Amino acid sequence: MTETVDTTPRPAAADELAGRAGRRDRLEPGRAWAARAAAEAAERARRRDG
């Protein structure tokens, strides 16, 4: 008789790993994209303004 192992990823574990890695964009893709775009725009403005 063979033993089967359940390797299905659990949402809580995925959230914990994403948080531990600092990757909130996996959990909140829209918000992370908007934050990154705003940071890039601010950096461009800072460089343009000297």
Residue pairs with C-beta under 8 A, 6 or more apart in sequence:
14 26
15 27
18 24
18 26
18 27
19 27
24 31
24 32
25 32
25 33
25 36
